[in-house]
Amino acid sequence: MRALRLVVVAALTAAALTAALPAAAPALEVGQKAPDFTLPGPGNKPVKLGELTAKGPVVIYTFIQAFTGT
């Protein structure tokens, strides 16, 4: 009975987390404007894309394979 409760709790937790996560955004095409977002910057100070683009062009580069072991 306890194992069944753990399975039910795990399933409910997974469902709640899935519902709470935002849907994946579609990929941008070259030249499309990125949606505004905020990420933590140096000193954990929030950095907003809109504030950076107000100063001029911004290049966003990601290191997708940097920590994947590939």
PyMOL Python script that loads the backbone (N, CA, C, O; Angstrom):
from pymol import cmd

cmd.read_pdbstr("""\
ATOM      1  N   MET A   1       0.822  -1.199   0.000  1.00  0.00           N
ATOM      2  CA  MET A   1       0.000   0.000   0.000  1.00  0.00           C
ATOM      3  C   MET A   1       0.865   1.262   0.000  1.00  0.00           C
ATOM      4  O   MET A   1       0.553   2.240  -0.679  1.00  0.00           O
ATOM      5  N   ARG A   2       1.969   1.227   0.779  1.00  0.00           N
ATOM      6  CA  ARG A   2       2.846   2.390   0.840  1.00  0.00           C
ATOM      7  C   ARG A   2       3.495   2.655  -0.524  1.00  0.00           C
ATOM      8  O   ARG A   2       3.635   3.808  -0.933  1.00  0.00           O
ATOM      9  N   ALA A   3       3.886   1.594  -1.219  1.00  0.00           N
ATOM     10  CA  ALA A   3       4.499   1.754  -2.542  1.00  0.00           C
ATOM     11  C   ALA A   3       3.514   2.403  -3.505  1.00  0.00           C
ATOM     12  O   ALA A   3       3.901   3.243  -4.318  1.00  0.00           O
ATOM     13  N   LEU A   4       2.242   2.019  -3.420  1.00  0.00           N
ATOM     14  CA  LEU A   4       1.220   2.605  -4.293  1.00  0.00           C
ATOM     15  C   LEU A   4       1.074   4.098  -4.000  1.00  0.00           C
ATOM     16  O   LEU A   4       0.944   4.901  -4.924  1.00  0.00           O
ATOM     17  N   ARG A   5       1.096   4.472  -2.723  1.00  0.00           N
ATOM     18  CA  ARG A   5       1.007   5.886  -2.363  1.00  0.00           C
ATOM     19  C   ARG A   5       2.183   6.675  -2.922  1.00  0.00           C
ATOM     20  O   ARG A   5       2.013   7.792  -3.411  1.00  0.00           O
ATOM     21  N   LEU A   6       3.391   6.083  -2.849  1.00  0.00           N
ATOM     22  CA  LEU A   6       4.569   6.770  -3.389  1.00  0.00           C
ATOM     23  C   LEU A   6       4.455   6.968  -4.891  1.00  0.00           C
ATOM     24  O   LEU A   6       4.849   8.009  -5.416  1.00  0.00           O
ATOM     25  N   VAL A   7       3.915   5.971  -5.584  1.00  0.00           N
ATOM     26  CA  VAL A   7       3.729   6.091  -7.031  1.00  0.00           C
ATOM     27  C   VAL A   7       2.721   7.188  -7.342  1.00  0.00           C
ATOM     28  O   VAL A   7       2.930   7.983  -8.259  1.00  0.00           O
ATOM     29  N   VAL A   8       1.644   7.235  -6.594  1.00  0.00           N
ATOM     30  CA  VAL A   8       0.611   8.251  -6.816  1.00  0.00           C
ATOM     31  C   VAL A   8       1.174   9.637  -6.534  1.00  0.00           C
ATOM     32  O   VAL A   8       0.932  10.570  -7.300  1.00  0.00           O
ATOM     33  N   VAL A   9       1.922   9.782  -5.445  1.00  0.00           N
ATOM     34  CA  VAL A   9       2.514  11.083  -5.109  1.00  0.00           C
ATOM     35  C   VAL A   9       3.509  11.493  -6.190  1.00  0.00           C
ATOM     36  O   VAL A   9       3.538  12.657  -6.591  1.00  0.00           O
ATOM     37  N   ALA A  10       4.320  10.558  -6.662  1.00  0.00           N
ATOM     38  CA  ALA A  10       5.285  10.872  -7.717  1.00  0.00           C
ATOM     39  C   ALA A  10       4.568  11.295  -8.995  1.00  0.00           C
ATOM     40  O   ALA A  10       4.989  12.245  -9.655  1.00  0.00           O
ATOM     41  N   ALA A  11       3.503  10.608  -9.346  1.00  0.00           N
ATOM     42  CA  ALA A  11       2.754  10.949 -10.555  1.00  0.00           C
ATOM     43  C   ALA A  11       2.114  12.327 -10.428  1.00  0.00           C
ATOM     44  O   ALA A  11       2.138  13.114 -11.375  1.00  0.00           O
ATOM     45  N   LEU A  12       1.548  12.618  -9.277  1.00  0.00           N
ATOM     46  CA  LEU A  12       0.923  13.930  -9.058  1.00  0.00           C
ATOM     47  C   LEU A  12       1.972  15.036  -9.070  1.00  0.00           C
ATOM     48  O   LEU A  12       1.728  16.118  -9.605  1.00  0.00           O
ATOM     49  N   THR A  13       3.130  14.773  -8.486  1.00  0.00           N
ATOM     50  CA  THR A  13       4.201  15.766  -8.483  1.00  0.00           C
ATOM     51  C   THR A  13       4.678  16.038  -9.901  1.00  0.00           C
ATOM     52  O   THR A  13       4.868  17.193 -10.283  1.00  0.00           O
ATOM     53  N   ALA A  14       4.872  14.986 -10.680  1.00  0.00           N
ATOM     54  CA  ALA A  14       5.301  15.148 -12.064  1.00  0.00           C
ATOM     55  C   ALA A  14       4.269  15.931 -12.867  1.00  0.00           C
ATOM     56  O   ALA A  14       4.629  16.793 -13.669  1.00  0.00           O
ATOM     57  N   ALA A  15       2.994  15.636 -12.657  1.00  0.00           N
ATOM     58  CA  ALA A  15       1.931  16.353 -13.369  1.00  0.00           C
ATOM     59  C   ALA A  15       1.920  17.828 -12.983  1.00  0.00           C
ATOM     60  O   ALA A  15       1.745  18.694 -13.840  1.00  0.00           O
ATOM     61  N   ALA A  16       2.107  18.115 -11.701  1.00  0.00           N
ATOM     62  CA  ALA A  16       2.106  19.503 -11.241  1.00  0.00           C
ATOM     63  C   ALA A  16       3.303  20.267 -11.816  1.00  0.00           C
ATOM     64  O   ALA A  16       3.164  21.415 -12.238  1.00  0.00           O
ATOM     65  N   LEU A  17       4.472  19.631 -11.830  1.00  0.00           N
ATOM     66  CA  LEU A  17       5.652  20.289 -12.383  1.00  0.00           C
ATOM     67  C   LEU A  17       5.508  20.529 -13.877  1.00  0.00           C
ATOM     68  O   LEU A  17       5.900  21.582 -14.381  1.00  0.00           O
ATOM     69  N   THR A  18       4.951  19.568 -14.579  1.00  0.00           N
ATOM     70  CA  THR A  18       4.750  19.708 -16.018  1.00  0.00           C
ATOM     71  C   THR A  18       3.786  20.848 -16.308  1.00  0.00           C
ATOM     72  O   THR A  18       4.000  21.617 -17.245  1.00  0.00           O
ATOM     73  N   ALA A  19       2.740  20.961 -15.524  1.00  0.00           N
ATOM     74  CA  ALA A  19       1.754  22.027 -15.732  1.00  0.00           C
ATOM     75  C   ALA A  19       2.345  23.397 -15.401  1.00  0.00           C
ATOM     76  O   ALA A  19       1.942  24.405 -15.982  1.00  0.00           O
ATOM     77  N   ALA A  20       3.302  23.434 -14.467  1.00  0.00           N
ATOM     78  CA  ALA A  20       3.873  24.709 -14.039  1.00  0.00           C
ATOM     79  C   ALA A  20       4.939  25.224 -14.993  1.00  0.00           C
ATOM     80  O   ALA A  20       5.216  26.423 -15.018  1.00  0.00           O
ATOM     81  N   LEU A  21       5.542  24.335 -15.779  1.00  0.00           N
ATOM     82  CA  LEU A  21       6.606  24.755 -16.686  1.00  0.00           C
ATOM     83  C   LEU A  21       6.023  25.446 -17.911  1.00  0.00           C
ATOM     84  O   LEU A  21       4.991  25.024 -18.433  1.00  0.00           O
ATOM     85  N   PRO A  22       6.682  26.506 -18.369  1.00  0.00           N
ATOM     86  CA  PRO A  22       6.196  27.170 -19.583  1.00  0.00           C
ATOM     87  C   PRO A  22       6.421  26.280 -20.807  1.00  0.00           C
ATOM     88  O   PRO A  22       7.343  25.465 -20.839  1.00  0.00           O
ATOM     89  N   ALA A  23       5.580  26.451 -21.785  1.00  0.00           N
ATOM     90  CA  ALA A  23       5.739  25.696 -23.030  1.00  0.00           C
ATOM     91  C   ALA A  23       6.995  26.174 -23.753  1.00  0.00           C
ATOM     92  O   ALA A  23       7.379  27.338 -23.646  1.00  0.00           O
ATOM     93  N   ALA A  24       7.616  25.280 -24.475  1.00  0.00           N
ATOM     94  CA  ALA A  24       8.810  25.641 -25.230  1.00  0.00           C
ATOM     95  C   ALA A  24       8.452  26.668 -26.301  1.00  0.00           C
ATOM     96  O   ALA A  24       7.441  26.538 -26.991  1.00  0.00           O
ATOM     97  N   ALA A  25       9.286  27.675 -26.425  1.00  0.00           N
ATOM     98  CA  ALA A  25       9.052  28.708 -27.429  1.00  0.00           C
ATOM     99  C   ALA A  25       9.543  28.210 -28.783  1.00  0.00           C
ATOM    100  O   ALA A  25      10.529  27.475 -28.853  1.00  0.00           O
ATOM    101  N   PRO A  26       8.874  28.596 -29.842  1.00  0.00           N
ATOM    102  CA  PRO A  26       9.354  28.189 -31.166  1.00  0.00           C
ATOM    103  C   PRO A  26      10.689  28.865 -31.475  1.00  0.00           C
ATOM    104  O   PRO A  26      10.981  29.945 -30.962  1.00  0.00           O
ATOM    105  N   ALA A  27      11.482  28.230 -32.302  1.00  0.00           N
ATOM    106  CA  ALA A  27      12.786  28.788 -32.680  1.00  0.00           C
ATOM    107  C   ALA A  27      12.589  30.080 -33.471  1.00  0.00           C
ATOM    108  O   ALA A  27      11.613  30.239 -34.203  1.00  0.00           O
ATOM    109  N   LEU A  28      13.529  30.982 -33.306  1.00  0.00           N
ATOM    110  CA  LEU A  28      13.490  32.240 -34.049  1.00  0.00           C
ATOM    111  C   LEU A  28      14.141  32.059 -35.409  1.00  0.00           C
ATOM    112  O   LEU A  28      15.075  31.273 -35.566  1.00  0.00           O
ATOM    113  N   GLU A  29      13.651  32.776 -36.362  1.00  0.00           N
ATOM    114  CA  GLU A  29      14.264  32.809 -37.685  1.00  0.00           C
ATOM    115  C   GLU A  29      15.270  33.953 -37.698  1.00  0.00           C
ATOM    116  O   GLU A  29      15.175  34.876 -36.889  1.00  0.00           O
ATOM    117  N   VAL A  30      16.219  33.897 -38.602  1.00  0.00           N
ATOM    118  CA  VAL A  30      17.221  34.957 -38.730  1.00  0.00           C
ATOM    119  C   VAL A  30      16.504  36.285 -38.958  1.00  0.00           C
ATOM    120  O   VAL A  30      15.643  36.394 -39.832  1.00  0.00           O
ATOM    121  N   GLY A  31      16.864  37.287 -38.169  1.00  0.00           N
ATOM    122  CA  GLY A  31      16.276  38.613 -38.303  1.00  0.00           C
ATOM    123  C   GLY A  31      15.062  38.848 -37.417  1.00  0.00           C
ATOM    124  O   GLY A  31      14.623  39.988 -37.265  1.00  0.00           O
ATOM    125  N   GLN A  32      14.509  37.779 -36.826  1.00  0.00           N
ATOM    126  CA  GLN A  32      13.352  37.945 -35.938  1.00  0.00           C
ATOM    127  C   GLN A  32      13.789  38.541 -34.611  1.00  0.00           C
ATOM    128  O   GLN A  32      14.899  38.289 -34.143  1.00  0.00           O
ATOM    129  N   LYS A  33      12.918  39.325 -34.011  1.00  0.00           N
ATOM    130  CA  LYS A  33      13.197  39.920 -32.713  1.00  0.00           C
ATOM    131  C   LYS A  33      12.934  38.894 -31.614  1.00  0.00           C
ATOM    132  O   LYS A  33      11.888  38.245 -31.594  1.00  0.00           O
ATOM    133  N   ALA A  34      13.893  38.756 -30.704  1.00  0.00           N
ATOM    134  CA  ALA A  34      13.752  37.818 -29.587  1.00  0.00           C
ATOM    135  C   ALA A  34      12.768  38.377 -28.567  1.00  0.00           C
ATOM    136  O   ALA A  34      12.695  39.592 -28.377  1.00  0.00           O
ATOM    137  N   PRO A  35      12.014  37.504 -27.911  1.00  0.00           N
ATOM    138  CA  PRO A  35      11.124  37.985 -26.841  1.00  0.00           C
ATOM    139  C   PRO A  35      11.959  38.497 -25.670  1.00  0.00           C
ATOM    140  O   PRO A  35      13.067  38.013 -25.436  1.00  0.00           O
ATOM    141  N   ASP A  36      11.441  39.454 -24.950  1.00  0.00           N
ATOM    142  CA  ASP A  36      12.156  40.014 -23.810  1.00  0.00           C
ATOM    143  C   ASP A  36      12.250  38.965 -22.707  1.00  0.00           C
ATOM    144  O   ASP A  36      11.284  38.247 -22.446  1.00  0.00           O
ATOM    145  N   PHE A  37      13.405  38.876 -22.064  1.00  0.00           N
ATOM    146  CA  PHE A  37      13.581  37.960 -20.945  1.00  0.00           C
ATOM    147  C   PHE A  37      14.589  38.554 -19.979  1.00  0.00           C
ATOM    148  O   PHE A  37      15.334  39.470 -20.327  1.00  0.00           O
ATOM    149  N   THR A  38      14.608  38.027 -18.766  1.00  0.00           N
ATOM    150  CA  THR A  38      15.522  38.484 -17.729  1.00  0.00           C
ATOM    151  C   THR A  38      16.298  37.285 -17.199  1.00  0.00           C
ATOM    152  O   THR A  38      15.722  36.228 -16.941  1.00  0.00           O
ATOM    153  N   LEU A  39      17.607  37.454 -17.039  1.00  0.00           N
ATOM    154  CA  LEU A  39      18.475  36.419 -16.484  1.00  0.00           C
ATOM    155  C   LEU A  39      19.337  37.036 -15.396  1.00  0.00           C
ATOM    156  O   LEU A  39      19.574  38.244 -15.406  1.00  0.00           O
ATOM    157  N   PRO A  40      19.811  36.222 -14.453  1.00  0.00           N
ATOM    158  CA  PRO A  40      20.710  36.762 -13.431  1.00  0.00           C
ATOM    159  C   PRO A  40      22.068  37.085 -14.045  1.00  0.00           C
ATOM    160  O   PRO A  40      22.619  36.297 -14.814  1.00  0.00           O
ATOM    161  N   GLY A  41      22.592  38.240 -13.700  1.00  0.00           N
ATOM    162  CA  GLY A  41      23.892  38.672 -14.194  1.00  0.00           C
ATOM    163  C   GLY A  41      24.906  38.686 -13.076  1.00  0.00           C
ATOM    164  O   GLY A  41      24.697  38.054 -12.041  1.00  0.00           O
ATOM    165  N   PRO A  42      26.001  39.397 -13.267  1.00  0.00           N
ATOM    166  CA  PRO A  42      27.033  39.486 -12.227  1.00  0.00           C
ATOM    167  C   PRO A  42      26.452  39.993 -10.906  1.00  0.00           C
ATOM    168  O   PRO A  42      25.660  40.936 -10.883  1.00  0.00           O
ATOM    169  N   GLY A  43      26.851  39.364  -9.829  1.00  0.00           N
ATOM    170  CA  GLY A  43      26.324  39.739  -8.519  1.00  0.00           C
ATOM    171  C   GLY A  43      24.868  39.376  -8.351  1.00  0.00           C
ATOM    172  O   GLY A  43      24.192  39.900  -7.465  1.00  0.00           O
ATOM    173  N   ASN A  44      24.370  38.472  -9.204  1.00  0.00           N
ATOM    174  CA  ASN A  44      22.970  38.025  -9.183  1.00  0.00           C
ATOM    175  C   ASN A  44      21.993  39.163  -9.472  1.00  0.00           C
ATOM    176  O   ASN A  44      20.807  39.068  -9.155  1.00  0.00           O
ATOM    177  N   LYS A  45      22.499  40.241 -10.076  1.00  0.00           N
ATOM    178  CA  LYS A  45      21.646  41.364 -10.460  1.00  0.00           C
ATOM    179  C   LYS A  45      20.911  41.004 -11.752  1.00  0.00           C
ATOM    180  O   LYS A  45      21.544  40.535 -12.698  1.00  0.00           O
ATOM    181  N   PRO A  46      19.591  41.209 -11.816  1.00  0.00           N
ATOM    182  CA  PRO A  46      18.847  40.851 -13.028  1.00  0.00           C
ATOM    183  C   PRO A  46      19.276  41.688 -14.237  1.00  0.00           C
ATOM    184  O   PRO A  46      19.460  42.901 -14.140  1.00  0.00           O
ATOM    185  N   VAL A  47      19.427  41.018 -15.357  1.00  0.00           N
ATOM    186  CA  VAL A  47      19.765  41.683 -16.620  1.00  0.00           C
ATOM    187  C   VAL A  47      18.630  41.390 -17.587  1.00  0.00           C
ATOM    188  O   VAL A  47      18.316  40.230 -17.855  1.00  0.00           O
ATOM    189  N   LYS A  48      18.016  42.447 -18.111  1.00  0.00           N
ATOM    190  CA  LYS A  48      16.870  42.311 -18.999  1.00  0.00           C
ATOM    191  C   LYS A  48      17.311  42.574 -20.436  1.00  0.00           C
ATOM    192  O   LYS A  48      17.998  43.557 -20.714  1.00  0.00           O
ATOM    193  N   LEU A  49      16.909  41.686 -21.347  1.00  0.00           N
ATOM    194  CA  LEU A  49      17.289  41.840 -22.747  1.00  0.00           C
ATOM    195  C   LEU A  49      16.852  43.195 -23.295  1.00  0.00           C
ATOM    196  O   LEU A  49      17.609  43.833 -24.027  1.00  0.00           O
ATOM    197  N   GLY A  50      15.651  43.644 -22.955  1.00  0.00           N
ATOM    198  CA  GLY A  50      15.141  44.920 -23.451  1.00  0.00           C
ATOM    199  C   GLY A  50      16.017  46.097 -23.079  1.00  0.00           C
ATOM    200  O   GLY A  50      16.143  47.049 -23.849  1.00  0.00           O
ATOM    201  N   GLU A  51      16.627  46.039 -21.896  1.00  0.00           N
ATOM    202  CA  GLU A  51      17.514  47.124 -21.470  1.00  0.00           C
ATOM    203  C   GLU A  51      18.815  47.105 -22.274  1.00  0.00           C
ATOM    204  O   GLU A  51      19.380  48.157 -22.574  1.00  0.00           O
ATOM    205  N   LEU A  52      19.284  45.912 -22.617  1.00  0.00           N
ATOM    206  CA  LEU A  52      20.513  45.807 -23.401  1.00  0.00           C
ATOM    207  C   LEU A  52      20.291  46.255 -24.839  1.00  0.00           C
ATOM    208  O   LEU A  52      21.121  46.969 -25.401  1.00  0.00           O
ATOM    209  N   THR A  53      19.171  45.841 -25.441  1.00  0.00           N
ATOM    210  CA  THR A  53      18.908  46.211 -26.834  1.00  0.00           C
ATOM    211  C   THR A  53      18.627  47.699 -26.978  1.00  0.00           C
ATOM    212  O   THR A  53      18.782  48.246 -28.070  1.00  0.00           O
ATOM    213  N   ALA A  54      18.218  48.366 -25.905  1.00  0.00           N
ATOM    214  CA  ALA A  54      18.005  49.807 -25.960  1.00  0.00           C
ATOM    215  C   ALA A  54      19.326  50.541 -26.163  1.00  0.00           C
ATOM    216  O   ALA A  54      19.338  51.669 -26.655  1.00  0.00           O
ATOM    217  N   LYS A  55      20.446  49.905 -25.786  1.00  0.00           N
ATOM    218  CA  LYS A  55      21.766  50.514 -25.926  1.00  0.00           C
ATOM    219  C   LYS A  55      22.398  50.205 -27.279  1.00  0.00           C
ATOM    220  O   LYS A  55      23.373  50.848 -27.669  1.00  0.00           O
ATOM    221  N   GLY A  56      21.853  49.228 -27.997  1.00  0.00           N
ATOM    222  CA  GLY A  56      22.414  48.855 -29.297  1.00  0.00           C
ATOM    223  C   GLY A  56      22.207  47.375 -29.562  1.00  0.00           C
ATOM    224  O   GLY A  56      21.559  46.683 -28.776  1.00  0.00           O
ATOM    225  N   PRO A  57      22.758  46.886 -30.673  1.00  0.00           N
ATOM    226  CA  PRO A  57      22.583  45.478 -31.025  1.00  0.00           C
ATOM    227  C   PRO A  57      23.191  44.545 -29.970  1.00  0.00           C
ATOM    228  O   PRO A  57      24.181  44.882 -29.322  1.00  0.00           O
ATOM    229  N   VAL A  58      22.586  43.382 -29.815  1.00  0.00           N
ATOM    230  CA  VAL A  58      23.044  42.373 -28.861  1.00  0.00           C
ATOM    231  C   VAL A  58      23.208  41.054 -29.603  1.00  0.00           C
ATOM    232  O   VAL A  58      22.353  40.670 -30.402  1.00  0.00           O
ATOM    233  N   VAL A  59      24.301  40.369 -29.337  1.00  0.00           N
ATOM    234  CA  VAL A  59      24.525  39.033 -29.879  1.00  0.00           C
ATOM    235  C   VAL A  59      24.408  38.054 -28.720  1.00  0.00           C
ATOM    236  O   VAL A  59      25.094  38.193 -27.708  1.00  0.00           O
ATOM    237  N   ILE A  60      23.534  37.063 -28.874  1.00  0.00           N
ATOM    238  CA  ILE A  60      23.365  36.031 -27.850  1.00  0.00           C
ATOM    239  C   ILE A  60      23.981  34.752 -28.393  1.00  0.00           C
ATOM    240  O   ILE A  60      23.603  34.270 -29.461  1.00  0.00           O
ATOM    241  N   TYR A  61      24.920  34.217 -27.656  1.00  0.00           N
ATOM    242  CA  TYR A  61      25.619  33.008 -28.079  1.00  0.00           C
ATOM    243  C   TYR A  61      25.521  31.988 -26.963  1.00  0.00           C
ATOM    244  O   TYR A  61      25.734  32.321 -25.797  1.00  0.00           O
ATOM    245  N   THR A  62      25.206  30.772 -27.299  1.00  0.00           N
ATOM    246  CA  THR A  62      25.094  29.732 -26.281  1.00  0.00           C
ATOM    247  C   THR A  62      26.147  28.658 -26.512  1.00  0.00           C
ATOM    248  O   THR A  62      26.552  28.404 -27.647  1.00  0.00           O
ATOM    249  N   PHE A  63      26.578  28.041 -25.446  1.00  0.00           N
ATOM    250  CA  PHE A  63      27.515  26.926 -25.486  1.00  0.00           C
ATOM    251  C   PHE A  63      26.732  25.658 -25.181  1.00  0.00           C
ATOM    252  O   PHE A  63      26.827  25.118 -24.079  1.00  0.00           O
ATOM    253  N   ILE A  64      25.973  25.190 -26.134  1.00  0.00           N
ATOM    254  CA  ILE A  64      25.068  24.067 -25.912  1.00  0.00           C
ATOM    255  C   ILE A  64      25.819  22.814 -25.484  1.00  0.00           C
ATOM    256  O   ILE A  64      25.345  22.099 -24.601  1.00  0.00           O
ATOM    257  N   GLN A  65      26.969  22.526 -26.074  1.00  0.00           N
ATOM    258  CA  GLN A  65      27.680  21.297 -25.754  1.00  0.00           C
ATOM    259  C   GLN A  65      28.741  21.497 -24.669  1.00  0.00           C
ATOM    260  O   GLN A  65      29.497  20.568 -24.386  1.00  0.00           O
ATOM    261  N   ALA A  66      28.817  22.657 -24.067  1.00  0.00           N
ATOM    262  CA  ALA A  66      29.881  22.937 -23.122  1.00  0.00           C
ATOM    263  C   ALA A  66      29.874  21.991 -21.925  1.00  0.00           C
ATOM    264  O   ALA A  66      30.940  21.625 -21.431  1.00  0.00           O
ATOM    265  N   PHE A  67      28.718  21.595 -21.456  1.00  0.00           N
ATOM    266  CA  PHE A  67      28.640  20.765 -20.248  1.00  0.00           C
ATOM    267  C   PHE A  67      27.914  19.447 -20.497  1.00  0.00           C
ATOM    268  O   PHE A  67      27.369  18.864 -19.559  1.00  0.00           O
ATOM    269  N   THR A  68      27.894  18.971 -21.728  1.00  0.00           N
ATOM    270  CA  THR A  68      27.144  17.761 -22.036  1.00  0.00           C
ATOM    271  C   THR A  68      28.010  16.511 -22.119  1.00  0.00           C
ATOM    272  O   THR A  68      27.472  15.409 -22.222  1.00  0.00           O
ATOM    273  N   GLY A  69      29.327  16.646 -22.078  1.00  0.00           N
ATOM    274  CA  GLY A  69      30.203  15.491 -22.177  1.00  0.00           C
ATOM    275  C   GLY A  69      30.346  14.962 -23.598  1.00  0.00           C
ATOM    276  O   GLY A  69      30.874  13.868 -23.794  1.00  0.00           O
ATOM    277  N   THR A  70      29.885  15.719 -24.594  1.00  0.00           N
ATOM    278  CA  THR A  70      30.023  15.279 -25.984  1.00  0.00           C
ATOM    279  C   THR A  70      31.179  15.974 -26.645  1.00  0.00           C
ATOM    280  O   THR A  70      31.454  15.733 -27.821  1.00  0.00           O
TER     281      THR A  70
END
""", "prot")
cmd.dss("prot")
cmd.show_as("cartoon", "prot")
cmd.util.cbc("prot")
cmd.orient("prot")
